Amino acid sequence: MMIETHQRSNYTEAKLLIKEANLDVAEQFKSEIQHLVDRGHTHIIVNFENVAYVDSSFLGALVSVLKYCMSKKGDIAVAGLNKDISNLFNLIRMNKVFKVFNSLPDAFA
Amino acid sequence: MLLHKNTLIVSEDIRKEFLFNNQTASMGSLLNEMTAFLKIHLPSEAYDDKISSCKQIIIELLTNAVKHSEAENTTVSVAIGNNRIEISKSDTGRKFYLAHYSGIPPLNLPFRKEYVGGRIKIYEDDISHLYSIIHNENRIVFELLEYPIEDVNVETNLLEHYGLLILTKLSNEFFYTFDPVTGSNIFTTVVHLS
């Protein structure tokens, strides 16, 4: 498992246990999140606090699971982005595609 | 090296080559090594954002090498000077290709002269279109068009391939060159320092 899940108020935290979010782990991430959604966890915040960098393959996987989750009437947000990842999200406008939280919120509407 | 009004002045180009074995397990350590090299030569905090951009450029070039080059090794070079950072990757593997493209102009390098100036759509979704422009017989430059993002919902068409888009967006210049003499494929990114 590359994610650790915690049930929060009205959402599931999916905490990434990896440092390098790259093409080596993108498919596994997709599979684990899809499994989570299939078990009814449709509102998920992916916690990146352990992650040093993200590559385009992982970003593609993140967008893929967002689309999957939205098809189940859910949503995926991200939290705990470091400065470099946050810069990347802003630059390629992923901050308009995903809700971005600095830290885990009390609730995810 | 002098820093004057956000302009980097170097007496001569600073340049270093790094060898990548095209294994993802090596990406993290090589990224750290290359970032350290940039920080040594661009120590001012004024360059933090530029170094952040360069880190992501390096990540995407290495990812591209693993996914697409079909080569055993890749050389990644960093050059700093003339108020810019140039990062390029070179290999002798597969030429630039698009998996599902079969249109006109054909993506066969070297290009025929009649296709110079032509444009090839690489991919598109509801928020951006990425093109390659045929600059000359052996070079294409990448161009990104972005559209406003309204509400993102289940109907929104979003692509899942971001490598070339990220490289285009992070660079002031981004192009691919095929060297027919050596058979080398060279992706070059240029980041202006001011």
Boltz contact constraints between the chains, C-beta under 6 A:
constraints:
  - contact:
      token1: [A, 20]
      token2: [B, 28]
      max_distance: 6.0
  - contact:
      token1: [A, 22]
      token2: [B, 24]
      max_distance: 6.0
  - contact:
      token1: [A, 23]
      token2: [B, 63]
      max_distance: 6.0
  - contact:
      token1: [A, 24]
      token2: [B, 24]
      max_distance: 6.0
  - contact:
      token1: [A, 53]
      token2: [B, 59]
      max_distance: 6.0
  - contact:
      token1: [A, 55]
      token2: [B, 59]
      max_distance: 6.0
  - contact:
      token1: [A, 55]
      token2: [B, 63]
      max_distance: 6.0
  - contact:
      token1: [A, 56]
      token2: [B, 60]
      max_distance: 6.0
  - contact:
      token1: [A, 56]
      token2: [B, 162]
      max_distance: 6.0
  - contact:
      token1: [A, 56]
      token2: [B, 163]
      max_distance: 6.0
  - contact:
      token1: [A, 56]
      token2: [B, 166]
      max_distance: 6.0
  - contact:
      token1: [A, 59]
      token2: [B, 162]
      max_distance: 6.0
  - contact:
      token1: [A, 60]
      token2: [B, 160]
      max_distance: 6.0
  - contact:
      token1: [A, 60]
      token2: [B, 161]
      max_distance: 6.0
  - contact:
      token1: [A, 60]
      token2: [B, 162]
      max_distance: 6.0
  - contact:
      token1: [A, 63]
      token2: [B, 158]
      max_distance: 6.0
  - contact:
      token1: [A, 63]
      token2: [B, 160]
      max_distance: 6.0
  - contact:
      token1: [A, 64]
      token2: [B, 160]
      max_distance: 6.0
  - contact:
      token1: [A, 70]
      token2: [B, 154]
      max_distance: 6.0
  - contact:
      token1: [A, 71]
      token2: [B, 154]
      max_distance: 6.0
  - contact:
      token1: [A, 84]
      token2: [B, 52]
      max_distance: 6.0
  - contact:
      token1: [A, 84]
      token2: [B, 55]
      max_distance: 6.0
  - contact:
      token1: [A, 87]
      token2: [B, 52]
      max_distance: 6.0
  - contact:
      token1: [A, 88]
      token2: [B, 56]
      max_distance: 6.0
  - contact:
      token1: [A, 91]
      token2: [B, 169]
      max_distance: 6.0
  - contact:
      token1: [A, 92]
      token2: [B, 169]
      max_distance: 6.0
  - contact:
      token1: [A, 93]
      token2: [B, 149]
      max_distance: 6.0
  - contact:
      token1: [A, 96]
      token2: [B, 149]
      max_distance: 6.0
  - contact:
      token1: [A, 97]
      token2: [B, 152]
      max_distance: 6.0
